[in-house]
């Protein structure tokens, strides 16, 4: 696993400038209120739509960006990568309800400086964001345990041999960055059939969501020296 580097300390004094991207309006409001109440943070910028978020944040200097991994219509992983590559955000943090190993590791691999699960609590998140601003790391307890187990135990081989040829093809195209609609068009099948394949893939691989399945597929391809196109 790639080494997780501790980011540098703050580059300016004053309130921490933060943006939060999540499709859940209630979560946005809860986090926004908690940050304002806590003090030490500038008025948070909140976005439900990732495309709008990136367009408005592309030229803005930020200290922290919290990005939900499960954004409908766009990929949280894609958003993290784009923000990291923009070099406008000091700390891009993945924020998700998913605590599976594949999702956490994929977020860190594309450049996230930390990972916080939504069950970790707002008080803990706020305290963690303050700590990274003085050079600490931001990992929720669940994410920390995943990283620890990855270091201490050999990785378990995913059961890709259980997938049918059609399921393998669907997963391979998803790993190349195609949406379900694009996969349906490419294979000339209905989008419903793609959804059925996805459900079977998740069950056979024992993962919780499409993102985790893609991450495992990419990891398997890299181990074999044949990485898939990184189109997300």
Secondary structure, DSSP 8 states (H G I E B T S, - for coil): ----------SS-SSB-EEEE-S-HHHHHHHHHHHHHH-SB---EEES-HHHHHHHHTT--EEEEEEES--TTS-HHHHHHHHHHHT-EEEEEEEES---HHHHHHHHHTT-SEEEEGGG-HHHHHHHHHHHTTT--EE-HHHHHHHHHHHHS------GGGS-HHHHHHHHHHHTT--HHHHHHHHT--HHHHHHHHHHHHHHHT-SSHHHHHHHHHHHHHHTT-------
